[in-house]
Amino acid sequence: MGHRAAIVGAGHTRFGVLEAGPRALLRDAVDRAFASVDQGVERGQVRAGLLATLGFGGWQIGNSSTLLAEEADIPGLPVARVENACASGGSALQVAVSAVTSGAQGLVLLAGLEKMTDVSNARRRFWLGVSGDTEWERAAGLTFAGVYGLIASRYLASNRLGREALAEVAAKNHANGALNPNAHFQKSVTREQALAAPPVADPLGLYDCCPVSDGAAALLLSSAETARKYTDTPVYVDGVGAGSDFLAVQERADLTRFEASRRAGEAALRSAGCERREVSFLEVHDCFTIAELLALEDLGFADRGRAGPMTLAGETRRDGRLPVNPDGGLKAKGHPIGATGISQAYEVFLQLRGAAGARQLPSPQRALTHNVGGAGATAAVAVYSVG
Amino acid sequence: MRGIVRAAAYCPGAGSPRAGSRTADEDRFTLEATALERLLDGRPDRPGTRRIRTVGPLPSVASWAFPAWVGTPSEITSYGAGVSGLEEAMAASIAGGGPEIVVASDLDTGVDGAVAFLVSEVGGTDTPGGVRPPAADDEEAVLPAAVARWKALPARAREGWVGDWAELDRPSPTGPRVPHPDPVPAGVSEGAYLPRPRYLEGLSSRWRLIAERCSSCGRTSFPVRGRCRGCGRREGLSEVALPRAGGSISAITWIGPGGQPTEFDAQVESSGGYGVAIVELIPGTLGTFQLTDVARGELAIGAKVRTGLRRLYGQEGEWRYGRKAMPLAPGS
C-alpha cells in the first residue's frame, strides 16, 4: 500500500451568510492555502487547478473553473470543474489524487466554492431541489429535505427509534461547531431545542437540517514522493474510493442505506490498507442529522440499526471513542455545496498536524472523510495519515 | 342498433370523509379522466374507439390527453355544458359509427362528478356478458331513454349498467358549489424544470402506472425507461399496468413551509403543507407520490393506499397532471 498523494497546504474561509462574493471567497481560500505551506511554494509551480462547485444560483454555469485560475493569480492554468452535487469536493479530490499519482501533474490546486445567499429564498429552494431526480421526485413535491425526510421516516420506523438520536447528532455537532471559528453556527443547541424545532420535512425539523451557507476551501496536493519539498508534515491521502447509485431513491434496494457510501468506504479503506479500528476520527456528510446515522452504518463503523444507540451513548463526541465531525459537520459548520468535501480534508489536515486549536483531538493518527452527493446518488471517501 | 354498453362515474372524495367536496387538485379534467379510466378498465374494445364526445369546456390538454388515454387515434368533439349538452352528444352518438365515448362533468344535476359512457352496437359481440342493454325493442328511444335515466339520478333503477353508481347515492351538496376557475400560470417555473417533452415522454407511467417487466430476471421496473433496474437488460421488456389500489407506504414525510420546490408554493400557502410517500405498488416495485385527500397523521408506514389522477402544478401556460396517493375508500 503506501501513500498515494499528499496535502501540503490547505485554506478555508469562514462559512455562513457572508458579504463576500464568490470571487472574493475563492481568492481568500486559495491565499490561505498557499500561506499554509511550511516551506513555501511559488504559484507558478502549480500545474493544474480543479474547482468543485454546483454553481448554485446559476450566476456562472459554464467555464466557472476559470475563476480559479484568475483568483489564484495563475494565468493560463489548465482548469476544469468537477461536479457531483454535494460530493463535488470529495470527487474533485479523487480526480486530483489520480492526477498527481499518475505523474501527470506535479502540484495541483484544488478548491471548493459555493455562494448560496446571493439569490432570493424562492430561487434557493429551486436550487436545493436540483440534485435529486427531477422527473419524479421533484414532480411529487420533494426537494433535498423531503427525500431525506422519507429516508428518516423509514429508518426510525425500522429501528424503532424516536427522534432523540437525530437531536443528539444536532447537539453534538453544534457543540463542536462552537469551537470552530470558521463555523456558520457557533452557538450550542440542546437536544430539547432540536426536538422542538418547526418541521421542514417530517420527521426532520429545522435543527435536523444543515444551513444554506457561503464559503470556500482550498488544498494544494502533491505526489507523495515530492511532498517533503513543501513540508515536513504532509498529510498523506492513503486511499480513495467512490460509488454511485440510482438517482431516484425509489429505485434502490434499501431505503435506509446508501450503497454508494458503502462501496466508496470499502474501496477507500482497502486501497489505503487501513483497518477501521485504526481510524482516529471521521468527517462524515451530515447534511441532515439522519445522514450521520446512515454514514456510520454505511461505512461499517456501526452495525445496522446501531448508529442511534451509539450516538446517544456519546461514542461519537469529541471526547468519545470515535469522534465524528469534530469541526461541527455540515450541520453546524455549514454546507457551501462545492466546498464541503474540501472542508472535510482541511479539518483532517489541521487535526493530523496538531493545528486544530481548541477542538484538537488527542494525537489522531489516521482519519476518514465521507462526502455524499444529493441523497446518496454519489459518494467519495478518502483515508489519510500524517507524515 | 346502438346503445350505452357501459358507464362509469367518478365523484371527488367518494367514500372518504370528504365525499362531495372537490379538493384543490381536482378540476374538470381530472374528474373526467378518472371516469374515463374506470370506463376503460380492461376493455377489449378500447383499440377501436374512434370518437370522444366531451360535454362542457375542458382545458386544452384534453384534446390530446383523452385520445392518448384511450390508446388509439380518436377525434374529439365538444358540446356545451350541462344536461342539454349531454343530450346533444348522446343524440349525435346514435348516428355515429364504431365505438364512441361520451364523457361529461358538472352536469348541474346536483351531482358534483363526472360520468363516461361507452356507446356501441348493442346485442352484438361487443356487448359485455352479463350486462342487459337498454330495451331492445325501443330503437329510437334507446339513447334518450338512457339520458332520461341519467337525469333522474339518483332515484331510478340502474340495474344492468356497469360502473359504481353507488357513489352518486349520497345527499346533494348544500349551498352554492365552489366555482372552479382554471387560471394557468403563464411564466416559466422557478422550480426544477421538467421540460414538456420529458413530461410527455413519461405520461404512460405518470398517468396509467405503466411499468416494464423483464422476461429475464422477472423484475418490474417503474417508471418505464427501457432498461431493467434489476439486471440492466434493454430487450425482453414488456409493458404492464401496475394496480391503482392496494400499494403500501414504505416511507412518508410531511413537507412544511419552506420544504417545497417553488412549483408548490401556492399549494403550501393555502394548505400549509402536504405529504409525500414512497409507495410499494407491487412487491419490489416502488413509486414516489404526493399525498392528497388525507390529513397529516392519517397515514403511516404500512398503510394501504390507492392512486388517482390529480393536478400537480402549472408551468408555461399548461397544467401538469400526475397521480397522487390517498387512503383506500372504506370497504375496499
HADDOCK unambig.tbl for C-alpha pairs under 7 A between the chains (distance, minus, plus):
assign (segid A and resid 122 and name CA) (segid B and resid 262 and name CA) 6.37 0.50 0.50
assign (segid A and resid 123 and name CA) (segid B and resid 190 and name CA) 6.76 0.50 0.50
assign (segid A and resid 125 and name CA) (segid B and resid 261 and name CA) 5.83 0.50 0.50
assign (segid A and resid 125 and name CA) (segid B and resid 262 and name CA) 6.54 0.50 0.50
assign (segid A and resid 126 and name CA) (segid B and resid 190 and name CA) 6.20 0.50 0.50
assign (segid A and resid 126 and name CA) (segid B and resid 191 and name CA) 4.81 0.50 0.50
assign (segid A and resid 126 and name CA) (segid B and resid 192 and name CA) 5.94 0.50 0.50
assign (segid A and resid 126 and name CA) (segid B and resid 261 and name CA) 5.79 0.50 0.50
assign (segid A and resid 126 and name CA) (segid B and resid 262 and name CA) 6.07 0.50 0.50
assign (segid A and resid 129 and name CA) (segid B and resid 192 and name CA) 6.53 0.50 0.50
assign (segid A and resid 129 and name CA) (segid B and resid 261 and name CA) 6.60 0.50 0.50
assign (segid A and resid 130 and name CA) (segid B and resid 192 and name CA) 5.86 0.50 0.50
assign (segid A and resid 134 and name CA) (segid B and resid 192 and name CA) 6.42 0.50 0.50
assign (segid A and resid 134 and name CA) (segid B and resid 194 and name CA) 6.70 0.50 0.50
assign (segid A and resid 135 and name CA) (segid B and resid 194 and name CA) 6.08 0.50 0.50
assign (segid A and resid 136 and name CA) (segid B and resid 288 and name CA) 6.93 0.50 0.50
assign (segid A and resid 137 and name CA) (segid B and resid 288 and name CA) 6.35 0.50 0.50
assign (segid A and resid 140 and name CA) (segid B and resid 276 and name CA) 6.84 0.50 0.50
assign (segid A and resid 140 and name CA) (segid B and resid 288 and name CA) 6.65 0.50 0.50
assign (segid A and resid 140 and name CA) (segid B and resid 289 and name CA) 5.25 0.50 0.50
assign (segid A and resid 140 and name CA) (segid B and resid 290 and name CA) 4.85 0.50 0.50
assign (segid A and resid 141 and name CA) (segid B and resid 260 and name CA) 6.02 0.50 0.50
assign (segid A and resid 141 and name CA) (segid B and resid 261 and name CA) 6.14 0.50 0.50
assign (segid A and resid 141 and name CA) (segid B and resid 264 and name CA) 6.79 0.50 0.50
assign (segid A and resid 141 and name CA) (segid B and resid 290 and name CA) 6.52 0.50 0.50
assign (segid A and resid 142 and name CA) (segid B and resid 260 and name CA) 6.18 0.50 0.50
assign (segid A and resid 142 and name CA) (segid B and resid 261 and name CA) 6.50 0.50 0.50
assign (segid A and resid 143 and name CA) (segid B and resid 259 and name CA) 6.71 0.50 0.50
assign (segid A and resid 143 and name CA) (segid B and resid 260 and name CA) 6.13 0.50 0.50
assign (segid A and resid 143 and name CA) (segid B and resid 261 and name CA) 5.85 0.50 0.50
assign (segid A and resid 145 and name CA) (segid B and resid 259 and name CA) 6.41 0.50 0.50
assign (segid A and resid 146 and name CA) (segid B and resid 253 and name CA) 6.67 0.50 0.50
assign (segid A and resid 146 and name CA) (segid B and resid 255 and name CA) 6.54 0.50 0.50
assign (segid A and resid 146 and name CA) (segid B and resid 259 and name CA) 6.73 0.50 0.50
assign (segid A and resid 149 and name CA) (segid B and resid 253 and name CA) 5.43 0.50 0.50
assign (segid A and resid 150 and name CA) (segid B and resid 251 and name CA) 5.12 0.50 0.50
assign (segid A and resid 150 and name CA) (segid B and resid 252 and name CA) 5.08 0.50 0.50
assign (segid A and resid 150 and name CA) (segid B and resid 253 and name CA) 5.11 0.50 0.50
assign (segid A and resid 151 and name CA) (segid B and resid 251 and name CA) 6.69 0.50 0.50
assign (segid A and resid 153 and name CA) (segid B and resid 251 and name CA) 5.85 0.50 0.50
assign (segid A and resid 153 and name CA) (segid B and resid 252 and name CA) 6.10 0.50 0.50
assign (segid A and resid 153 and name CA) (segid B and resid 253 and name CA) 6.74 0.50 0.50
assign (segid A and resid 154 and name CA) (segid B and resid 250 and name CA) 6.89 0.50 0.50
assign (segid A and resid 154 and name CA) (segid B and resid 251 and name CA) 5.15 0.50 0.50
assign (segid A and resid 199 and name CA) (segid B and resid 256 and name CA) 5.91 0.50 0.50
assign (segid A and resid 200 and name CA) (segid B and resid 255 and name CA) 5.84 0.50 0.50
assign (segid A and resid 200 and name CA) (segid B and resid 256 and name CA) 4.78 0.50 0.50
assign (segid A and resid 200 and name CA) (segid B and resid 257 and name CA) 6.75 0.50 0.50
assign (segid A and resid 200 and name CA) (segid B and resid 258 and name CA) 6.70 0.50 0.50
assign (segid A and resid 200 and name CA) (segid B and resid 259 and name CA) 5.33 0.50 0.50
assign (segid A and resid 201 and name CA) (segid B and resid 253 and name CA) 5.79 0.50 0.50
assign (segid A and resid 201 and name CA) (segid B and resid 254 and name CA) 5.25 0.50 0.50
assign (segid A and resid 201 and name CA) (segid B and resid 255 and name CA) 4.44 0.50 0.50
assign (segid A and resid 201 and name CA) (segid B and resid 256 and name CA) 6.01 0.50 0.50
assign (segid A and resid 201 and name CA) (segid B and resid 259 and name CA) 6.23 0.50 0.50
assign (segid A and resid 202 and name CA) (segid B and resid 253 and name CA) 5.05 0.50 0.50
assign (segid A and resid 202 and name CA) (segid B and resid 254 and name CA) 4.97 0.50 0.50
assign (segid A and resid 202 and name CA) (segid B and resid 255 and name CA) 6.56 0.50 0.50
assign (segid A and resid 203 and name CA) (segid B and resid 253 and name CA) 6.83 0.50 0.50
assign (segid A and resid 250 and name CA) (segid B and resid 278 and name CA) 6.61 0.50 0.50
assign (segid A and resid 250 and name CA) (segid B and resid 286 and name CA) 5.41 0.50 0.50
assign (segid A and resid 250 and name CA) (segid B and resid 287 and name CA) 5.90 0.50 0.50
assign (segid A and resid 250 and name CA) (segid B and resid 288 and name CA) 6.58 0.50 0.50
assign (segid A and resid 251 and name CA) (segid B and resid 286 and name CA) 6.74 0.50 0.50
